[in-house]
Amino acid sequence: MDQKPLFTVILDTYYRPKLLKQAVDAIRRQTYDNLEIILINNGATSETIEYLYATANNDERVKLIHFEENQWHPDDPLRVVDVCLNAGLQKAKGEYIFYQSDDDWMSDDYVEKMVSLFLGHPECTTAAGLPVVVDKHGAIISTAERKTNLRSRYMSGNEVALDKLRGGHMFGAPGSIFSIKTDILRQAGGFHRNLEKSHLYGIVPFGVTGFDETAVFHWRRHDGQLNVHLSLSGKVWIKELENWLSEWDIQGKWQIFGSNTADEVINTLLQMQIRSTAIWFAVNLLQGRVQVCVHMLRQIVQSDHIYKFIMKIPEAFWARRHDLLFLPKTFLKWVFGVLFAVIL
């Protein structure tokens, strides 16, 4: 009987050992046994490092990668993707690979179902389960009938990606969700700091993508999430998006689906990023974050998209209209913020 293909899970960690333990325990419980677990110490706290060593000593499937200093930096917050995740990719020996954060966890049969998807179709290059959002305590936030990830077990990846771009319901996830054939990921350029978009629009479209709604991945929503901090920091990601589009030649790759489709992908991705920037600008403005708004405006003015940004502002304020309830408090924040800026 042929040996089962090796499946690699990569996880990086820094400072939350309690959540890390839950995440790693779920990986170690997997019903699929031919598993490689790469845990990356990103300049972690002593309690976290102690747990990593203990786990590696108790499970031969676990491999450790150590960075003495944390690779996150406020001026380059996504450096951790370039450095840590690609260090894991370099070490990985699995035929398939999956990255997850240390505050999330997978169902016990998640990997088994991902491998089944890959083996069930010769052209399947990516696979995903169903993301279920939970609160900081691990309780499911919503039990309402889902309105996204309404797709069949196998689909052409470009169909799924285009449906997402056009506002459809075939795909939805709060972060990176795809397991990928390792050689495909390496050929594409590895883990890119524009992580989710690089997967959905740079890898998924060029093969068949698998989906199993019974494979549940629990996505924890809490105040300590990196994406929350990044969104409130005032960092504008338009330039990073443009860099990725150029580095991976996304327009050139999408030409196989026609020049009009390739143009649509590029233009829509830029529009989506500009809209997201406008929304977060509205959030910060309505909540009185004076310095953050100034920081955002400086970056936007330096880009080539200031006019498009201005045109998105009304839509952004409408999207965040519930924040108008905080206007009295926000007004006081703005008054003190402006006085503080003048004094400095």
Sine and cosine of phi, psi and omega as CSV:
sin_phi,cos_phi,sin_psi,cos_psi,sin_omega,cos_omega
0.00,0.00,0.71,-0.71,0.00,-1.00
-0.91,0.40,0.60,-0.80,0.02,-1.00
-0.94,0.35,0.59,-0.81,0.05,-1.00
-0.89,0.45,0.59,-0.80,0.04,-1.00
-0.91,0.41,0.57,-0.82,0.02,-1.00
-0.97,0.23,0.71,-0.70,0.01,-1.00
-0.90,-0.44,0.79,-0.61,-0.03,-1.00
-0.96,-0.26,0.74,-0.67,0.14,-0.99
-0.91,-0.41,0.78,-0.62,0.03,-1.00
-0.94,-0.35,0.69,-0.73,0.02,-1.00
-0.58,-0.82,0.78,-0.63,0.07,-1.00
-0.95,-0.32,0.46,-0.89,-0.10,-1.00
-0.50,-0.87,0.37,-0.93,-0.02,-1.00
-0.68,-0.74,-0.87,0.50,-0.26,-0.97
-0.62,-0.78,0.22,0.97,-0.04,-1.00
-0.80,-0.61,0.97,0.24,-0.10,-0.99
-0.88,0.48,-0.51,0.86,-0.01,-1.00
-0.91,0.42,-0.74,0.67,0.03,-1.00
-0.94,0.35,-0.61,0.79,0.04,-1.00
-0.84,0.54,-0.70,0.71,-0.02,-1.00
-0.87,0.49,-0.67,0.75,0.02,-1.00
-0.90,0.44,-0.66,0.75,0.00,-1.00
-0.90,0.43,-0.73,0.69,-0.05,-1.00
-0.95,0.32,-0.63,0.78,0.05,-1.00
-0.85,0.52,-0.64,0.77,0.01,-1.00
-0.91,0.41,-0.61,0.79,0.05,-1.00
-0.92,0.40,-0.68,0.73,-0.04,-1.00
-0.94,0.35,-0.38,0.93,0.01,-1.00
-0.99,0.11,-0.02,1.00,-0.12,-0.99
-0.81,0.59,0.64,-0.77,0.04,-1.00
-0.95,0.31,-0.29,0.96,0.06,-1.00
-1.00,0.00,0.85,-0.52,-0.19,-0.98
-1.00,-0.07,-0.35,0.94,-0.02,-1.00
-1.00,0.07,0.98,0.18,-0.22,-0.98
-0.79,-0.61,0.65,-0.76,0.13,-0.99
-0.90,-0.44,0.80,-0.59,-0.05,-1.00
-0.89,-0.45,0.92,-0.38,-0.01,-1.00
-0.96,-0.27,0.93,-0.38,0.00,-1.00
-0.97,-0.26,0.79,-0.62,-0.10,-0.99
-0.93,-0.36,0.89,-0.46,0.07,-1.00
-0.99,0.14,0.98,-0.22,-0.01,-1.00
-1.00,-0.04,0.93,0.38,-0.03,-1.00
0.86,0.52,0.67,0.74,-0.21,-0.98
-0.95,0.32,0.23,-0.97,0.08,-1.00
-0.93,0.36,0.33,-0.94,-0.08,-1.00
-0.88,0.48,-0.64,0.77,0.01,-1.00
-0.90,0.44,-0.63,0.78,0.02,-1.00
-0.92,0.40,-0.71,0.71,-0.01,-1.00
-0.89,0.46,-0.65,0.76,0.02,-1.00
-0.86,0.50,-0.67,0.74,0.03,-1.00
-0.91,0.41,-0.65,0.76,-0.01,-1.00
-0.88,0.48,-0.72,0.70,0.01,-1.00
-0.90,0.43,-0.67,0.74,0.00,-1.00
-0.89,0.45,-0.64,0.77,0.00,-1.00
-0.92,0.40,-0.68,0.73,0.00,-1.00
-0.90,0.43,-0.59,0.81,0.02,-1.00
-0.94,0.35,-0.45,0.89,-0.05,-1.00
-0.99,-0.12,-0.10,1.00,-0.07,-1.00
-0.56,-0.83,0.93,-0.36,-0.06,-1.00
-0.93,0.37,-0.23,0.97,0.04,-1.00
-0.97,0.23,-0.24,0.97,-0.09,-1.00
-1.00,0.02,0.76,-0.65,0.11,-0.99
-0.86,-0.51,0.62,-0.79,-0.04,-1.00
-0.93,-0.36,0.60,-0.80,0.18,-0.98
-0.82,-0.58,0.73,-0.68,-0.10,-1.00
-0.88,-0.47,0.71,-0.70,0.20,-0.98
-0.86,-0.51,0.82,-0.57,-0.03,-1.00
-0.91,0.41,-0.59,0.81,0.00,-1.00
-0.93,-0.37,0.59,-0.81,0.05,-1.00
-0.91,0.42,0.74,-0.68,-0.10,-1.00
-1.00,0.09,-0.05,1.00,0.07,-1.00
-0.98,0.18,0.66,-0.76,0.06,-1.00
-0.61,-0.79,0.66,-0.75,-0.06,-1.00
-0.85,0.52,-0.49,0.87,0.02,-1.00
-0.99,0.14,-0.28,0.96,0.00,-1.00
-0.55,-0.84,0.93,0.37,-0.15,-0.99
-0.92,0.40,-0.31,0.95,-0.01,-1.00
-0.99,-0.17,0.18,0.98,0.09,-1.00
-0.85,0.52,-0.51,0.86,0.00,-1.00
-0.85,0.53,-0.56,0.83,0.02,-1.00
-0.93,0.37,-0.77,0.64,-0.01,-1.00
-0.84,0.54,-0.73,0.68,-0.16,-0.99
-1.00,0.10,-0.87,0.50,-0.14,-0.99
-0.94,0.34,-0.77,0.64,-0.08,-1.00
-0.92,0.39,-0.63,0.78,0.01,-1.00
-0.96,0.27,-0.40,0.92,0.16,-0.99
-0.91,0.41,-0.64,0.77,0.07,-1.00
-0.92,0.40,-0.65,0.76,0.02,-1.00
-0.89,0.46,-0.64,0.77,0.02,-1.00
-0.90,0.44,-0.58,0.82,-0.04,-1.00
-0.99,0.12,-0.36,0.93,-0.13,-0.99
-0.90,0.43,0.65,-0.76,0.05,-1.00
-0.90,-0.44,-0.04,1.00,-0.05,-1.00
-0.95,0.31,0.44,-0.90,0.07,-1.00
-0.96,0.26,-0.46,0.89,0.04,-1.00
-0.81,-0.59,0.44,-0.90,-0.08,-1.00
-0.63,-0.78,0.57,-0.82,-0.01,-1.00
-0.62,-0.78,0.72,-0.69,0.08,-1.00
-0.95,-0.31,0.68,-0.73,0.11,-0.99
-0.66,-0.75,0.40,-0.91,0.05,-1.00
-0.99,0.17,0.33,-0.94,-0.06,-1.00
-0.99,0.15,0.01,1.00,0.04,-1.00
-0.95,-0.30,0.11,0.99,0.03,-1.00
-0.91,-0.42,0.17,-0.98,0.08,-1.00
-0.46,-0.89,0.44,-0.90,-0.05,-1.00
-0.97,-0.24,0.46,-0.89,0.10,-1.00
-0.91,0.42,0.39,-0.92,-0.16,-0.99
-0.89,0.46,-0.39,0.92,-0.02,-1.00
-0.95,-0.32,0.30,0.95,-0.10,-1.00
-0.87,0.49,-0.79,0.61,-0.04,-1.00
-0.89,0.46,-0.67,0.74,0.02,-1.00
-0.83,0.56,-0.65,0.76,-0.03,-1.00
-0.97,0.25,-0.50,0.87,0.08,-1.00
-0.93,0.37,-0.71,0.71,0.02,-1.00
-0.88,0.48,-0.64,0.77,0.03,-1.00
-0.87,0.50,-0.61,0.79,0.05,-1.00
-0.90,0.43,-0.71,0.70,0.01,-1.00
-0.88,0.47,-0.71,0.71,-0.05,-1.00
-0.96,0.28,-0.33,0.94,-0.08,-1.00
-0.99,0.12,-0.14,0.99,0.00,-1.00
-0.53,-0.85,0.83,-0.56,-0.09,-1.00
-0.90,0.43,-0.36,0.93,-0.03,-1.00
-0.97,-0.26,0.17,0.99,0.00,-1.00
-0.97,0.25,0.88,-0.47,0.00,-1.00
-0.93,-0.36,-0.30,0.95,0.04,-1.00
-0.67,-0.75,0.44,-0.90,0.00,-1.00
-0.55,-0.84,0.50,-0.87,-0.03,-1.00
-0.53,-0.85,0.46,-0.89,0.13,-0.99
-0.97,-0.24,-0.27,-0.96,-0.05,-1.00
-0.99,-0.14,0.89,-0.46,0.07,-1.00
-0.97,0.25,0.76,-0.65,0.05,-1.00
-0.86,-0.51,0.87,-0.50,-0.08,-1.00
-0.99,0.13,0.75,-0.66,0.01,-1.00
-0.82,-0.57,0.31,-0.95,0.03,-1.00
-1.00,0.09,-0.10,-0.99,-0.08,-1.00
-0.90,0.44,-0.34,0.94,0.02,-1.00
-1.00,-0.04,-0.10,1.00,0.00,-1.00
1.00,-0.10,0.09,1.00,0.01,-1.00
-1.00,0.09,0.67,-0.75,0.01,-1.00
-0.89,0.46,0.76,-0.64,-0.09,-1.00
-0.97,0.25,-0.65,0.76,-0.04,-1.00
-0.69,-0.72,0.70,-0.71,0.07,-1.00
-0.94,-0.34,0.21,0.98,0.01,-1.00
-0.93,0.37,0.38,-0.93,0.03,-1.00
-0.85,0.52,0.76,-0.65,-0.11,-0.99
-0.95,0.30,0.50,-0.87,-0.05,-1.00
-0.89,-0.45,0.02,1.00,0.05,-1.00
-0.77,-0.63,0.07,-1.00,-0.08,-1.00
0.83,0.56,0.67,0.74,0.04,-1.00
-0.99,-0.15,0.97,0.22,-0.03,-1.00
-0.62,-0.79,0.25,-0.97,-0.05,-1.00
-0.99,0.13,0.06,-1.00,-0.09,-1.00
-0.88,0.47,-0.63,0.78,0.05,-1.00
-0.76,-0.65,0.68,-0.73,0.05,-1.00
-0.53,-0.85,0.38,-0.93,0.15,-0.99
-0.91,0.41,0.76,-0.64,-0.08,-1.00
-0.88,0.48,-0.57,0.82,0.00,-1.00
-0.91,0.41,-0.52,0.86,0.03,-1.00
-0.92,0.40,-0.66,0.75,0.01,-1.00
-0.92,0.40,-0.71,0.70,-0.02,-1.00
-0.89,0.45,-0.70,0.72,0.00,-1.00
-0.92,0.40,-0.61,0.79,0.05,-1.00
-0.87,0.49,-0.66,0.75,0.04,-1.00
-0.89,0.45,-0.70,0.71,0.02,-1.00
-0.87,0.50,-0.57,0.82,-0.09,-1.00
-1.00,-0.02,0.16,0.99,0.07,-1.00
0.99,0.11,0.38,0.92,0.00,-1.00
-0.99,0.16,-0.25,-0.97,-0.14,-0.99
-0.83,-0.56,0.26,0.97,-0.05,-1.00
-0.97,0.24,-0.45,0.89,-0.08,-1.00
-0.63,-0.78,0.61,-0.79,0.12,-0.99
-0.27,-0.96,0.73,-0.68,0.03,-1.00
-0.33,-0.94,0.59,-0.81,0.00,-1.00
-0.98,0.18,0.05,1.00,0.00,-1.00
-0.11,-0.99,-0.35,-0.94,0.00,-1.00
-0.93,0.36,0.78,-0.62,-0.08,-1.00
-0.76,-0.65,-0.19,0.98,-0.15,-0.99
-1.00,0.04,0.75,-0.66,0.30,-0.95
-0.99,0.11,0.62,-0.79,-0.16,-0.99
-0.72,-0.70,0.57,-0.82,0.18,-0.98
-0.86,0.50,0.79,-0.61,-0.15,-0.99
-0.87,0.49,-0.67,0.74,-0.02,-1.00
-0.92,0.40,-0.52,0.86,0.05,-1.00
-0.92,0.39,-0.68,0.74,0.02,-1.00
-0.89,0.46,-0.69,0.72,0.01,-1.00
-0.90,0.43,-0.68,0.73,0.01,-1.00
-0.89,0.46,-0.56,0.83,-0.02,-1.00
-0.95,0.31,-0.39,0.92,-0.02,-1.00
0.80,-0.60,0.09,1.00,0.04,-1.00
1.00,0.09,-0.26,-0.97,0.04,-1.00
-0.96,0.27,0.83,-0.56,0.02,-1.00
-0.98,-0.22,0.53,-0.85,-0.01,-1.00
-0.87,0.49,-0.42,0.91,0.13,-0.99
-1.00,0.05,0.91,0.42,-0.32,-0.95
-0.87,0.50,-0.85,0.53,-0.10,-1.00
-0.90,0.43,-0.71,0.71,-0.01,-1.00
-0.92,0.40,-0.59,0.80,0.00,-1.00
-0.90,0.44,-0.55,0.84,0.05,-1.00
-0.96,0.27,-0.81,0.59,-0.15,-0.99
-0.93,0.36,-0.57,0.82,-0.08,-1.00
-0.92,-0.39,-0.14,0.99,-0.02,-1.00
-0.92,-0.38,-0.27,0.96,-0.02,-1.00
-0.80,-0.60,-0.78,0.63,-0.06,-1.00
-0.81,0.59,-0.67,0.74,-0.12,-0.99
-0.90,0.44,-0.30,0.95,-0.18,-0.98
-0.97,-0.25,0.56,0.83,0.07,-1.00
-0.13,-0.99,-0.12,-0.99,0.10,-1.00
-1.00,0.03,0.66,-0.75,0.03,-1.00
-0.92,-0.40,0.70,-0.72,-0.02,-1.00
-0.98,-0.19,0.45,-0.89,-0.01,-1.00
-0.55,-0.84,0.75,-0.66,0.06,-1.00
-0.78,-0.63,0.95,-0.32,-0.06,-1.00
-0.94,0.33,-0.22,0.98,0.02,-1.00
-1.00,0.03,-0.14,0.99,0.07,-1.00
-1.00,-0.04,0.96,-0.28,-0.15,-0.99
-0.99,-0.15,0.75,-0.66,0.12,-0.99
-0.89,-0.46,0.85,-0.53,-0.10,-1.00
-1.00,0.03,0.86,-0.51,-0.05,-1.00
-0.96,-0.29,0.92,-0.39,-0.09,-1.00
-1.00,0.08,0.78,-0.62,0.05,-1.00
-0.96,-0.28,0.83,-0.55,-0.02,-1.00
-0.35,-0.94,0.16,-0.99,-0.09,-1.00
-0.92,0.38,-0.36,0.93,-0.05,-1.00
-1.00,0.05,0.08,1.00,-0.02,-1.00
-0.88,0.47,0.65,-0.76,0.01,-1.00
-0.87,0.49,-0.67,0.74,-0.06,-1.00
-0.91,0.43,-0.50,0.86,0.06,-1.00
-0.92,0.39,-0.73,0.69,0.01,-1.00
-0.89,0.46,-0.67,0.74,-0.02,-1.00
-0.91,0.42,-0.65,0.76,-0.04,-1.00
-0.93,0.38,-0.55,0.83,-0.02,-1.00
-1.00,0.02,-0.09,1.00,-0.06,-1.00
-0.98,0.18,-0.32,0.95,-0.05,-1.00
1.00,-0.03,0.10,1.00,0.05,-1.00
-0.96,0.28,0.78,-0.63,0.02,-1.00
-0.98,-0.20,0.78,-0.62,-0.19,-0.98
-0.97,-0.23,0.26,0.97,-0.04,-1.00
-0.90,0.44,-0.69,0.72,-0.02,-1.00
-0.90,0.43,-0.64,0.77,0.03,-1.00
-0.89,0.47,-0.63,0.78,0.05,-1.00
-0.89,0.45,-0.73,0.69,0.00,-1.00
-0.88,0.47,-0.62,0.79,0.04,-1.00
-0.88,0.47,-0.70,0.71,0.00,-1.00
-0.91,0.42,-0.69,0.73,0.01,-1.00
-0.84,0.55,-0.62,0.79,0.01,-1.00
-0.97,0.23,-0.73,0.68,-0.06,-1.00
-0.87,0.49,-0.64,0.77,-0.04,-1.00
-1.00,-0.09,0.04,1.00,0.00,-1.00
0.73,0.68,0.81,0.59,-0.07,-1.00
-0.89,0.46,-0.65,0.76,0.01,-1.00
-0.89,0.45,-0.67,0.74,0.02,-1.00
-0.90,0.44,-0.66,0.75,-0.01,-1.00
-0.92,0.40,-0.61,0.79,-0.04,-1.00
-0.97,0.24,-0.13,0.99,0.01,-1.00
-0.86,0.50,-0.40,0.92,0.00,-1.00
-0.90,0.43,-0.29,0.96,0.05,-1.00
-0.98,-0.19,0.11,0.99,0.01,-1.00
0.94,-0.33,0.56,-0.83,-0.05,-1.00
-0.91,0.42,-0.57,0.82,0.02,-1.00
-0.91,0.42,-0.64,0.76,0.03,-1.00
-0.92,0.39,-0.66,0.75,0.02,-1.00
-0.88,0.48,-0.69,0.72,0.05,-1.00
-0.89,0.46,-0.65,0.76,0.00,-1.00
-0.88,0.48,-0.68,0.73,-0.01,-1.00
-0.88,0.48,-0.77,0.64,-0.03,-1.00
-0.88,0.47,-0.77,0.64,-0.06,-1.00
-0.91,0.42,-0.64,0.77,-0.02,-1.00
-0.94,0.34,-0.64,0.77,0.04,-1.00
-0.88,0.48,-0.67,0.74,0.04,-1.00
-0.91,0.42,-0.67,0.74,0.03,-1.00
-0.89,0.46,-0.65,0.76,0.02,-1.00
-0.89,0.46,-0.66,0.75,-0.01,-1.00
-0.92,0.39,-0.65,0.76,0.02,-1.00
-0.91,0.41,-0.65,0.76,0.04,-1.00
-0.89,0.45,-0.69,0.72,0.03,-1.00
-0.87,0.49,-0.66,0.76,0.03,-1.00
-0.89,0.46,-0.68,0.73,0.01,-1.00
-0.90,0.44,-0.63,0.77,0.01,-1.00
-0.90,0.43,-0.71,0.70,-0.01,-1.00
-0.94,0.34,-0.48,0.88,0.12,-0.99
-0.90,0.43,-0.69,0.72,0.03,-1.00
-0.88,0.47,-0.67,0.74,0.03,-1.00
-0.85,0.53,-0.78,0.63,-0.03,-1.00
-0.91,0.42,-0.61,0.79,0.01,-1.00
-0.91,0.41,-0.73,0.68,-0.05,-1.00
-0.95,0.33,-0.35,0.94,0.02,-1.00
-0.98,-0.20,0.17,0.99,0.19,-0.98
0.98,0.19,0.40,0.92,0.02,-1.00
-1.00,0.02,1.00,0.09,-0.14,-0.99
-0.88,0.47,-0.80,0.61,-0.08,-1.00
-0.91,0.42,-0.58,0.81,0.02,-1.00
-0.90,0.44,-0.69,0.72,0.00,-1.00
-0.89,0.45,-0.67,0.74,0.03,-1.00
-0.88,0.47,-0.68,0.73,0.03,-1.00
-0.87,0.49,-0.68,0.73,0.02,-1.00
-0.90,0.43,-0.71,0.71,-0.03,-1.00
-0.88,0.48,-0.63,0.78,0.02,-1.00
-0.87,0.49,-0.67,0.75,0.01,-1.00
-0.93,0.37,-0.64,0.76,-0.04,-1.00
-0.92,0.39,-0.65,0.76,0.02,-1.00
-0.87,0.49,-0.56,0.83,-0.01,-1.00
-0.98,0.22,-0.19,0.98,0.01,-1.00
-1.00,0.02,0.03,-1.00,0.03,-1.00
-0.99,-0.11,0.27,0.96,-0.16,-0.99
-0.83,-0.55,0.39,0.92,-0.06,-1.00
-0.88,0.48,-0.64,0.76,-0.01,-1.00
-0.91,0.41,-0.71,0.71,0.01,-1.00
-0.89,0.46,-0.60,0.80,0.04,-1.00
-0.88,0.47,-0.73,0.69,0.00,-1.00
-0.87,0.50,-0.63,0.78,-0.01,-1.00
-0.92,0.38,-0.40,0.92,0.00,-1.00
-1.00,0.06,-0.20,0.98,-0.09,-1.00
-0.86,0.51,-0.74,0.67,0.01,-1.00
-0.85,0.53,-0.68,0.73,0.02,-1.00
-0.89,0.46,-0.63,0.78,-0.02,-1.00
-0.91,0.42,-0.69,0.72,0.01,-1.00
-0.92,0.38,-0.56,0.83,0.07,-1.00
-0.92,0.40,-0.63,0.78,0.01,-1.00
-0.91,0.42,-0.48,0.88,-0.03,-1.00
-0.94,-0.34,0.48,0.88,-0.08,-1.00
-0.87,0.49,-0.43,0.90,0.00,-1.00
-0.92,0.40,-0.36,0.93,0.02,-1.00
-0.95,0.31,-0.20,0.98,0.02,-1.00
-0.89,0.47,-0.35,0.94,0.03,-1.00
-0.89,0.46,-0.39,0.92,-0.06,-1.00
-0.99,-0.10,0.17,0.99,-0.10,-1.00
-0.85,0.53,-0.68,0.73,0.01,-1.00
-0.85,0.53,-0.71,0.71,0.02,-1.00
-0.92,0.38,-0.63,0.78,-0.01,-1.00
-0.90,0.43,-0.63,0.78,-0.01,-1.00
-0.85,0.53,-0.68,0.73,0.02,-1.00
-0.90,0.43,-0.63,0.78,0.04,-1.00
-0.87,0.49,-0.67,0.75,0.00,-1.00
-0.91,0.41,-0.66,0.75,0.01,-1.00
-0.86,0.51,-0.77,0.63,0.00,-1.00
-0.93,0.37,-0.56,0.83,0.02,-1.00
-0.90,0.43,-0.69,0.73,0.01,-1.00
-0.92,0.39,-0.68,0.74,0.05,-1.00
-0.87,0.50,-0.67,0.74,0.00,-1.00
-0.89,0.46,-0.67,0.74,-0.01,-1.00
-0.91,0.42,-0.64,0.77,-0.01,-1.00
-0.91,0.41,-0.70,0.72,-0.01,-1.00
-0.87,0.48,-0.66,0.75,0.01,-1.00
-0.95,0.33,0.00,0.00,0.00,0.00
